[in-house]
Amino acid sequence: MEDMTKFFVDCKYSCDEITAKRRTDLFLTNRHRRGYGLVYSPLSKLSIEPEVTIIYGNPGQIMRLIRGYVYFTGEPIQSYFWGGLSCVEAYINCSQTKRAQVVIPGNGERVIAMTQDNEICFYYPSDQTPNLINGLKAEHDSGISRYPIPVYQLFSPQMPKKYLEFMKEMIE
């Protein structure tokens, strides 16, 4: 616990030791050691069954995954945002609660894993993959929720007043 508090202060995740201790306490609440690390790998290269699957996508793609997931759970996805250590926090929450997480990638994912500014993450328990796929398919087949998201174009664009005045003068 002291090591994590020191880490938060040293890495500037917290402004001082008191704040770092609060963050450490919240981070470790009801968390029991389950192992010594995580394995991140493309699904196609894994030789073990994953506990949690992470999908990176743009907000529209992640919205579709949320809808596909909620389709079979009927419950909202609740996520926690620390602004750092997001990959570990989401993995732990997802594996402990057996519920999906939506995550804004932190510095580690951006610097080390090269996550781009337009990407967010969707974590879900891997054993729920069939339900997620069925939810995505059902919503897609309904014609209501698809990706790419269709753009409504049956309207007349509104122009700023100055543009309209200028165009009127040009026509006259």
CNS distance restraints for C-alpha pairs under 8 A (distance, minus, plus):
assign (resid   1 and name CA) (resid   5 and name CA) 6.32 0.50 0.50
assign (resid   1 and name CA) (resid  24 and name CA) 6.94 0.50 0.50
assign (resid   2 and name CA) (resid   6 and name CA) 6.13 0.50 0.50
assign (resid   3 and name CA) (resid   7 and name CA) 6.11 0.50 0.50
assign (resid   4 and name CA) (resid   8 and name CA) 6.21 0.50 0.50
assign (resid   4 and name CA) (resid  24 and name CA) 6.44 0.50 0.50
assign (resid   5 and name CA) (resid   9 and name CA) 6.46 0.50 0.50
assign (resid   5 and name CA) (resid  17 and name CA) 6.84 0.50 0.50
assign (resid   5 and name CA) (resid  20 and name CA) 5.11 0.50 0.50
assign (resid   5 and name CA) (resid  21 and name CA) 5.31 0.50 0.50
assign (resid   5 and name CA) (resid  23 and name CA) 7.82 0.50 0.50
assign (resid   5 and name CA) (resid  24 and name CA) 5.84 0.50 0.50
assign (resid   6 and name CA) (resid  10 and name CA) 5.95 0.50 0.50
assign (resid   6 and name CA) (resid  17 and name CA) 7.39 0.50 0.50
assign (resid   6 and name CA) (resid  20 and name CA) 7.50 0.50 0.50
assign (resid   7 and name CA) (resid  11 and name CA) 5.90 0.50 0.50
assign (resid   8 and name CA) (resid  12 and name CA) 6.01 0.50 0.50
assign (resid   8 and name CA) (resid  13 and name CA) 4.82 0.50 0.50
assign (resid   8 and name CA) (resid  14 and name CA) 5.58 0.50 0.50
assign (resid   8 and name CA) (resid  20 and name CA) 5.59 0.50 0.50
assign (resid   9 and name CA) (resid  13 and name CA) 6.10 0.50 0.50
assign (resid   9 and name CA) (resid  14 and name CA) 5.28 0.50 0.50
assign (resid   9 and name CA) (resid  15 and name CA) 6.60 0.50 0.50
assign (resid   9 and name CA) (resid  16 and name CA) 5.99 0.50 0.50
assign (resid   9 and name CA) (resid  17 and name CA) 6.23 0.50 0.50
assign (resid   9 and name CA) (resid  20 and name CA) 6.09 0.50 0.50
assign (resid  13 and name CA) (resid  20 and name CA) 7.54 0.50 0.50
assign (resid  13 and name CA) (resid  84 and name CA) 7.13 0.50 0.50
assign (resid  14 and name CA) (resid  19 and name CA) 5.81 0.50 0.50
assign (resid  14 and name CA) (resid  20 and name CA) 5.14 0.50 0.50
assign (resid  14 and name CA) (resid  23 and name CA) 7.95 0.50 0.50
assign (resid  15 and name CA) (resid  19 and name CA) 6.46 0.50 0.50
assign (resid  15 and name CA) (resid  20 and name CA) 7.32 0.50 0.50
assign (resid  16 and name CA) (resid  20 and name CA) 6.14 0.50 0.50
assign (resid  17 and name CA) (resid  21 and name CA) 5.96 0.50 0.50
assign (resid  18 and name CA) (resid  22 and name CA) 6.32 0.50 0.50
assign (resid  19 and name CA) (resid  23 and name CA) 6.19 0.50 0.50
assign (resid  20 and name CA) (resid  24 and name CA) 6.02 0.50 0.50
assign (resid  21 and name CA) (resid  25 and name CA) 6.01 0.50 0.50
assign (resid  22 and name CA) (resid  26 and name CA) 6.20 0.50 0.50
assign (resid  23 and name CA) (resid  27 and name CA) 5.93 0.50 0.50
assign (resid  24 and name CA) (resid  28 and name CA) 6.04 0.50 0.50
assign (resid  25 and name CA) (resid  29 and name CA) 5.92 0.50 0.50
assign (resid  27 and name CA) (resid  89 and name CA) 7.72 0.50 0.50
assign (resid  41 and name CA) (resid  45 and name CA) 6.56 0.50 0.50
assign (resid  41 and name CA) (resid  46 and name CA) 6.27 0.50 0.50
assign (resid  42 and name CA) (resid  46 and name CA) 6.62 0.50 0.50
assign (resid  46 and name CA) (resid  50 and name CA) 7.88 0.50 0.50
assign (resid  50 and name CA) (resid 126 and name CA) 6.22 0.50 0.50
assign (resid  51 and name CA) (resid  95 and name CA) 6.91 0.50 0.50
assign (resid  51 and name CA) (resid 125 and name CA) 6.01 0.50 0.50
assign (resid  51 and name CA) (resid 126 and name CA) 5.46 0.50 0.50
assign (resid  51 and name CA) (resid 127 and name CA) 7.38 0.50 0.50
assign (resid  52 and name CA) (resid  91 and name CA) 6.85 0.50 0.50
assign (resid  52 and name CA) (resid  94 and name CA) 7.10 0.50 0.50
assign (resid  52 and name CA) (resid  95 and name CA) 6.54 0.50 0.50
assign (resid  52 and name CA) (resid 123 and name CA) 6.62 0.50 0.50
assign (resid  52 and name CA) (resid 124 and name CA) 5.63 0.50 0.50
assign (resid  52 and name CA) (resid 125 and name CA) 4.51 0.50 0.50
assign (resid  52 and name CA) (resid 126 and name CA) 4.89 0.50 0.50
assign (resid  53 and name CA) (resid 123 and name CA) 5.64 0.50 0.50
assign (resid  53 and name CA) (resid 124 and name CA) 5.52 0.50 0.50
assign (resid  53 and name CA) (resid 125 and name CA) 6.23 0.50 0.50
assign (resid  53 and name CA) (resid 126 and name CA) 5.30 0.50 0.50
assign (resid  54 and name CA) (resid 121 and name CA) 6.53 0.50 0.50
assign (resid  54 and name CA) (resid 122 and name CA) 5.59 0.50 0.50
assign (resid  54 and name CA) (resid 123 and name CA) 4.45 0.50 0.50
assign (resid  54 and name CA) (resid 124 and name CA) 6.69 0.50 0.50
assign (resid  55 and name CA) (resid 121 and name CA) 5.62 0.50 0.50
assign (resid  55 and name CA) (resid 122 and name CA) 5.13 0.50 0.50
assign (resid  55 and name CA) (resid 123 and name CA) 6.48 0.50 0.50
assign (resid  56 and name CA) (resid  62 and name CA) 7.80 0.50 0.50
assign (resid  56 and name CA) (resid 119 and name CA) 6.08 0.50 0.50
assign (resid  56 and name CA) (resid 120 and name CA) 5.71 0.50 0.50
assign (resid  56 and name CA) (resid 121 and name CA) 4.55 0.50 0.50
assign (resid  56 and name CA) (resid 122 and name CA) 6.42 0.50 0.50
assign (resid  57 and name CA) (resid  61 and name CA) 5.61 0.50 0.50
assign (resid  57 and name CA) (resid  62 and name CA) 5.87 0.50 0.50
assign (resid  57 and name CA) (resid 118 and name CA) 7.79 0.50 0.50
assign (resid  57 and name CA) (resid 119 and name CA) 5.06 0.50 0.50
assign (resid  57 and name CA) (resid 120 and name CA) 5.68 0.50 0.50
assign (resid  57 and name CA) (resid 121 and name CA) 6.39 0.50 0.50
assign (resid  57 and name CA) (resid 122 and name CA) 7.96 0.50 0.50
assign (resid  58 and name CA) (resid  62 and name CA) 6.23 0.50 0.50
assign (resid  58 and name CA) (resid 118 and name CA) 5.65 0.50 0.50
assign (resid  58 and name CA) (resid 119 and name CA) 4.76 0.50 0.50
assign (resid  58 and name CA) (resid 120 and name CA) 6.07 0.50 0.50
assign (resid  59 and name CA) (resid  63 and name CA) 5.96 0.50 0.50
assign (resid  59 and name CA) (resid 118 and name CA) 7.64 0.50 0.50
assign (resid  59 and name CA) (resid 119 and name CA) 7.10 0.50 0.50
assign (resid  59 and name CA) (resid 120 and name CA) 6.66 0.50 0.50
assign (resid  60 and name CA) (resid  64 and name CA) 6.47 0.50 0.50
assign (resid  60 and name CA) (resid 147 and name CA) 7.35 0.50 0.50
assign (resid  60 and name CA) (resid 148 and name CA) 7.65 0.50 0.50
assign (resid  60 and name CA) (resid 149 and name CA) 7.18 0.50 0.50
assign (resid  61 and name CA) (resid  65 and name CA) 6.49 0.50 0.50
assign (resid  61 and name CA) (resid 147 and name CA) 6.86 0.50 0.50
assign (resid  61 and name CA) (resid 148 and name CA) 7.96 0.50 0.50
assign (resid  62 and name CA) (resid  66 and name CA) 6.12 0.50 0.50
assign (resid  62 and name CA) (resid 120 and name CA) 7.33 0.50 0.50
assign (resid  62 and name CA) (resid 121 and name CA) 7.24 0.50 0.50
assign (resid  62 and name CA) (resid 122 and name CA) 6.49 0.50 0.50
assign (resid  63 and name CA) (resid  67 and name CA) 6.21 0.50 0.50
assign (resid  64 and name CA) (resid  68 and name CA) 6.08 0.50 0.50
assign (resid  64 and name CA) (resid 136 and name CA) 7.07 0.50 0.50
assign (resid  64 and name CA) (resid 145 and name CA) 7.26 0.50 0.50
assign (resid  64 and name CA) (resid 146 and name CA) 7.31 0.50 0.50
assign (resid  64 and name CA) (resid 147 and name CA) 7.29 0.50 0.50
assign (resid  65 and name CA) (resid  69 and name CA) 6.04 0.50 0.50
assign (resid  65 and name CA) (resid 122 and name CA) 7.49 0.50 0.50
assign (resid  65 and name CA) (resid 132 and name CA) 7.46 0.50 0.50
assign (resid  65 and name CA) (resid 136 and name CA) 6.92 0.50 0.50
assign (resid  66 and name CA) (resid  70 and name CA) 5.99 0.50 0.50
assign (resid  66 and name CA) (resid  77 and name CA) 7.49 0.50 0.50
assign (resid  66 and name CA) (resid 122 and name CA) 7.99 0.50 0.50
assign (resid  67 and name CA) (resid  71 and name CA) 5.87 0.50 0.50
assign (resid  67 and name CA) (resid 135 and name CA) 7.46 0.50 0.50
assign (resid  67 and name CA) (resid 136 and name CA) 7.28 0.50 0.50
assign (resid  67 and name CA) (resid 139 and name CA) 7.91 0.50 0.50
assign (resid  68 and name CA) (resid  72 and name CA) 7.18 0.50 0.50
assign (resid  68 and name CA) (resid 132 and name CA) 5.46 0.50 0.50
assign (resid  68 and name CA) (resid 133 and name CA) 7.12 0.50 0.50
assign (resid  68 and name CA) (resid 134 and name CA) 7.46 0.50 0.50
assign (resid  68 and name CA) (resid 135 and name CA) 4.12 0.50 0.50
assign (resid  68 and name CA) (resid 136 and name CA) 4.32 0.50 0.50
assign (resid  68 and name CA) (resid 137 and name CA) 7.83 0.50 0.50
assign (resid  68 and name CA) (resid 139 and name CA) 6.99 0.50 0.50
assign (resid  69 and name CA) (resid  73 and name CA) 6.44 0.50 0.50
assign (resid  69 and name CA) (resid 100 and name CA) 7.88 0.50 0.50
assign (resid  69 and name CA) (resid 131 and name CA) 7.34 0.50 0.50
assign (resid  69 and name CA) (resid 132 and name CA) 5.13 0.50 0.50
assign (resid  69 and name CA) (resid 135 and name CA) 6.24 0.50 0.50
assign (resid  69 and name CA) (resid 136 and name CA) 7.66 0.50 0.50
assign (resid  70 and name CA) (resid  74 and name CA) 5.03 0.50 0.50
assign (resid  70 and name CA) (resid  75 and name CA) 5.81 0.50 0.50
assign (resid  70 and name CA) (resid  76 and name CA) 6.46 0.50 0.50
assign (resid  70 and name CA) (resid  77 and name CA) 7.62 0.50 0.50
assign (resid  70 and name CA) (resid 135 and name CA) 7.84 0.50 0.50
assign (resid  71 and name CA) (resid 135 and name CA) 5.34 0.50 0.50
assign (resid  72 and name CA) (resid 131 and name CA) 6.48 0.50 0.50
assign (resid  72 and name CA) (resid 132 and name CA) 7.39 0.50 0.50
assign (resid  72 and name CA) (resid 135 and name CA) 6.19 0.50 0.50
assign (resid  77 and name CA) (resid  99 and name CA) 7.51 0.50 0.50
assign (resid  77 and name CA) (resid 100 and name CA) 6.25 0.50 0.50
assign (resid  77 and name CA) (resid 101 and name CA) 6.27 0.50 0.50
assign (resid  77 and name CA) (resid 102 and name CA) 7.39 0.50 0.50
assign (resid  78 and name CA) (resid 100 and name CA) 7.89 0.50 0.50
assign (resid  78 and name CA) (resid 101 and name CA) 6.51 0.50 0.50
assign (resid  78 and name CA) (resid 102 and name CA) 7.70 0.50 0.50
assign (resid  79 and name CA) (resid  90 and name CA) 7.74 0.50 0.50
assign (resid  79 and name CA) (resid 101 and name CA) 5.35 0.50 0.50
assign (resid  79 and name CA) (resid 102 and name CA) 5.86 0.50 0.50
assign (resid  79 and name CA) (resid 103 and name CA) 7.01 0.50 0.50
assign (resid  80 and name CA) (resid  89 and name CA) 7.97 0.50 0.50
assign (resid  80 and name CA) (resid  90 and name CA) 7.73 0.50 0.50
assign (resid  80 and name CA) (resid 103 and name CA) 7.74 0.50 0.50
assign (resid  81 and name CA) (resid  86 and name CA) 7.02 0.50 0.50
assign (resid  81 and name CA) (resid 103 and name CA) 7.20 0.50 0.50
assign (resid  81 and name CA) (resid 104 and name CA) 7.40 0.50 0.50
assign (resid  82 and name CA) (resid  86 and name CA) 6.51 0.50 0.50
assign (resid  83 and name CA) (resid 104 and name CA) 7.68 0.50 0.50
assign (resid  83 and name CA) (resid 105 and name CA) 7.83 0.50 0.50
assign (resid  83 and name CA) (resid 106 and name CA) 5.74 0.50 0.50
assign (resid  84 and name CA) (resid 105 and name CA) 7.84 0.50 0.50
assign (resid  84 and name CA) (resid 106 and name CA) 4.81 0.50 0.50
assign (resid  84 and name CA) (resid 107 and name CA) 6.45 0.50 0.50
assign (resid  84 and name CA) (resid 108 and name CA) 7.64 0.50 0.50
assign (resid  85 and name CA) (resid  89 and name CA) 6.20 0.50 0.50
assign (resid  85 and name CA) (resid 106 and name CA) 6.45 0.50 0.50
assign (resid  85 and name CA) (resid 108 and name CA) 7.39 0.50 0.50
assign (resid  86 and name CA) (resid  90 and name CA) 5.92 0.50 0.50
assign (resid  86 and name CA) (resid 103 and name CA) 6.72 0.50 0.50
assign (resid  86 and name CA) (resid 104 and name CA) 7.22 0.50 0.50
assign (resid  86 and name CA) (resid 105 and name CA) 6.17 0.50 0.50
assign (resid  86 and name CA) (resid 106 and name CA) 5.74 0.50 0.50
assign (resid  87 and name CA) (resid  91 and name CA) 6.11 0.50 0.50
assign (resid  87 and name CA) (resid 103 and name CA) 7.76 0.50 0.50
assign (resid  87 and name CA) (resid 105 and name CA) 7.10 0.50 0.50
assign (resid  87 and name CA) (resid 106 and name CA) 7.54 0.50 0.50
assign (resid  87 and name CA) (resid 109 and name CA) 7.52 0.50 0.50
assign (resid  88 and name CA) (resid  92 and name CA) 6.08 0.50 0.50
assign (resid  89 and name CA) (resid  93 and name CA) 6.10 0.50 0.50
assign (resid  90 and name CA) (resid  94 and name CA) 5.87 0.50 0.50
assign (resid  90 and name CA) (resid 101 and name CA) 6.07 0.50 0.50
assign (resid  90 and name CA) (resid 102 and name CA) 7.75 0.50 0.50
assign (resid  90 and name CA) (resid 103 and name CA) 6.93 0.50 0.50
assign (resid  90 and name CA) (resid 123 and name CA) 6.90 0.50 0.50
assign (resid  91 and name CA) (resid  95 and name CA) 6.01 0.50 0.50
assign (resid  91 and name CA) (resid 123 and name CA) 7.06 0.50 0.50
assign (resid  92 and name CA) (resid  96 and name CA) 5.98 0.50 0.50
assign (resid  93 and name CA) (resid  97 and name CA) 5.81 0.50 0.50
assign (resid  93 and name CA) (resid  98 and name CA) 7.76 0.50 0.50
assign (resid  93 and name CA) (resid  99 and name CA) 7.68 0.50 0.50
assign (resid  93 and name CA) (resid 101 and name CA) 7.58 0.50 0.50
assign (resid  94 and name CA) (resid  98 and name CA) 5.26 0.50 0.50
assign (resid  94 and name CA) (resid  99 and name CA) 5.20 0.50 0.50
assign (resid  94 and name CA) (resid 100 and name CA) 5.67 0.50 0.50
assign (resid  94 and name CA) (resid 101 and name CA) 6.26 0.50 0.50
assign (resid  94 and name CA) (resid 123 and name CA) 6.80 0.50 0.50
assign (resid  94 and name CA) (resid 124 and name CA) 6.22 0.50 0.50
assign (resid  94 and name CA) (resid 125 and name CA) 6.46 0.50 0.50
assign (resid  95 and name CA) (resid  99 and name CA) 7.50 0.50 0.50
assign (resid  95 and name CA) (resid 125 and name CA) 6.54 0.50 0.50
assign (resid  98 and name CA) (resid 124 and name CA) 7.54 0.50 0.50
assign (resid  98 and name CA) (resid 125 and name CA) 5.82 0.50 0.50
assign (resid  99 and name CA) (resid 124 and name CA) 6.25 0.50 0.50
assign (resid  99 and name CA) (resid 125 and name CA) 6.60 0.50 0.50
assign (resid 100 and name CA) (resid 122 and name CA) 7.09 0.50 0.50
assign (resid 100 and name CA) (resid 123 and name CA) 5.38 0.50 0.50
assign (resid 100 and name CA) (resid 124 and name CA) 4.17 0.50 0.50
assign (resid 100 and name CA) (resid 125 and name CA) 6.70 0.50 0.50
assign (resid 101 and name CA) (resid 122 and name CA) 5.88 0.50 0.50
assign (resid 101 and name CA) (resid 123 and name CA) 5.03 0.50 0.50
assign (resid 101 and name CA) (resid 124 and name CA) 6.45 0.50 0.50
assign (resid 102 and name CA) (resid 120 and name CA) 7.43 0.50 0.50
assign (resid 102 and name CA) (resid 121 and name CA) 5.68 0.50 0.50
assign (resid 102 and name CA) (resid 122 and name CA) 4.73 0.50 0.50
assign (resid 102 and name CA) (resid 123 and name CA) 6.33 0.50 0.50
assign (resid 103 and name CA) (resid 120 and name CA) 5.98 0.50 0.50
assign (resid 103 and name CA) (resid 121 and name CA) 4.97 0.50 0.50
assign (resid 103 and name CA) (resid 122 and name CA) 6.41 0.50 0.50
assign (resid 103 and name CA) (resid 123 and name CA) 7.75 0.50 0.50
assign (resid 104 and name CA) (resid 119 and name CA) 7.86 0.50 0.50
assign (resid 104 and name CA) (resid 120 and name CA) 5.12 0.50 0.50
assign (resid 104 and name CA) (resid 121 and name CA) 6.42 0.50 0.50
assign (resid 105 and name CA) (resid 109 and name CA) 5.83 0.50 0.50
assign (resid 105 and name CA) (resid 110 and name CA) 6.82 0.50 0.50
assign (resid 105 and name CA) (resid 115 and name CA) 7.34 0.50 0.50
assign (resid 105 and name CA) (resid 119 and name CA) 7.69 0.50 0.50
assign (resid 105 and name CA) (resid 120 and name CA) 6.10 0.50 0.50
assign (resid 105 and name CA) (resid 121 and name CA) 6.84 0.50 0.50
assign (resid 106 and name CA) (resid 110 and name CA) 6.34 0.50 0.50
assign (resid 107 and name CA) (resid 111 and name CA) 5.78 0.50 0.50
assign (resid 107 and name CA) (resid 112 and name CA) 7.98 0.50 0.50
assign (resid 108 and name CA) (resid 112 and name CA) 5.42 0.50 0.50
assign (resid 108 and name CA) (resid 113 and name CA) 6.98 0.50 0.50
assign (resid 109 and name CA) (resid 113 and name CA) 4.70 0.50 0.50
assign (resid 109 and name CA) (resid 114 and name CA) 6.25 0.50 0.50
assign (resid 109 and name CA) (resid 115 and name CA) 5.59 0.50 0.50
assign (resid 110 and name CA) (resid 114 and name CA) 4.72 0.50 0.50
assign (resid 110 and name CA) (resid 115 and name CA) 4.41 0.50 0.50
assign (resid 110 and name CA) (resid 116 and name CA) 6.42 0.50 0.50
assign (resid 111 and name CA) (resid 115 and name CA) 7.36 0.50 0.50
assign (resid 115 and name CA) (resid 119 and name CA) 6.59 0.50 0.50
assign (resid 124 and name CA) (resid 128 and name CA) 7.30 0.50 0.50
assign (resid 125 and name CA) (resid 129 and name CA) 7.54 0.50 0.50
assign (resid 128 and name CA) (resid 132 and name CA) 6.26 0.50 0.50
assign (resid 129 and name CA) (resid 133 and name CA) 6.13 0.50 0.50
assign (resid 130 and name CA) (resid 134 and name CA) 6.14 0.50 0.50
assign (resid 131 and name CA) (resid 135 and name CA) 6.06 0.50 0.50
assign (resid 132 and name CA) (resid 136 and name CA) 6.16 0.50 0.50
assign (resid 133 and name CA) (resid 137 and name CA) 6.08 0.50 0.50
assign (resid 134 and name CA) (resid 138 and name CA) 6.00 0.50 0.50
assign (resid 135 and name CA) (resid 139 and name CA) 6.21 0.50 0.50
assign (resid 136 and name CA) (resid 140 and name CA) 6.07 0.50 0.50
assign (resid 137 and name CA) (resid 141 and name CA) 5.94 0.50 0.50
assign (resid 138 and name CA) (resid 142 and name CA) 6.26 0.50 0.50
assign (resid 139 and name CA) (resid 143 and name CA) 6.89 0.50 0.50
assign (resid 139 and name CA) (resid 144 and name CA) 6.57 0.50 0.50
assign (resid 139 and name CA) (resid 145 and name CA) 5.60 0.50 0.50
assign (resid 139 and name CA) (resid 146 and name CA) 7.44 0.50 0.50
assign (resid 140 and name CA) (resid 144 and name CA) 6.70 0.50 0.50
assign (resid 140 and name CA) (resid 145 and name CA) 5.47 0.50 0.50
assign (resid 140 and name CA) (resid 146 and name CA) 5.25 0.50 0.50
assign (resid 145 and name CA) (resid 149 and name CA) 7.49 0.50 0.50
assign (resid 146 and name CA) (resid 150 and name CA) 7.50 0.50 0.50
assign (resid 159 and name CA) (resid 163 and name CA) 6.26 0.50 0.50
assign (resid 159 and name CA) (resid 164 and name CA) 6.36 0.50 0.50
assign (resid 160 and name CA) (resid 164 and name CA) 6.48 0.50 0.50
assign (resid 161 and name CA) (resid 165 and name CA) 6.24 0.50 0.50
assign (resid 162 and name CA) (resid 166 and name CA) 6.13 0.50 0.50
assign (resid 163 and name CA) (resid 167 and name CA) 6.10 0.50 0.50
assign (resid 164 and name CA) (resid 168 and name CA) 6.05 0.50 0.50
assign (resid 165 and name CA) (resid 169 and name CA) 6.20 0.50 0.50
assign (resid 166 and name CA) (resid 170 and name CA) 6.22 0.50 0.50
assign (resid 167 and name CA) (resid 171 and name CA) 6.26 0.50 0.50
assign (resid 168 and name CA) (resid 172 and name CA) 6.30 0.50 0.50
